[in-house]
């Protein structure tokens, strides 16, 4: 599936884990397309956008208990877990996802504007009829709005996922390369980081409809 998506269309970002010939859909997130060149997809959402999360991960978000996140990774290795419907909360989100990159650049916005940049390390995009598949590789990079400071996040979860075999040695090598690439982008002010003013002033248009997930059989 190589066709591009028109601005305004709803697409679904899915985290999909491959275990042998079996694909396990880990999470789903409805987004609105802002632009799509084929090489880069830009999308966004606001609070209320529909999601489906693993139940343990959703519990971790609700209760602030990080141990549930570790147990969610354990469950993923078995292929046995429950998904639960949810809603995106608190922030507006804008995503810049190059098709072949092992990361996406995310910008989070509150009522006062751009809160922070958040680089999510993940597998390259596989386009589908409804959106695209990837797989979150746990480690992230937090960057201040002015690009002056940055810090790594969730290195412990990354190490745990590696021990479980969810992140392979090939994944690890790709992430190492992507880490260097992203730090170079921040330092050289390229990609989204090359137009901080435009990204800082962007906001979700309140007239846009809330992104919703496709209904499954039996859902109302």
Secondary structure, 3 states (H helix, E strand, C coil): CCCCCCCCCEEEEEEEEEECCEEEEEEEEEEEEEEECCCEEEEEECCCCEEEEEHHHHHHHHHCCHHHHHHHHHHHHHCCCCEEEEECCCCEEEEEEECCCCEEEEEEEECCEEEEEEEEEECCCEECCCEEEECEEEEEEEECCCCCCEEEECHHHHHHHHHHCCCCHHHHHHHHHHHHHHHHHHHHCCHHHHCHHHHHHCCCCCCCCCCCCCCCCCCC
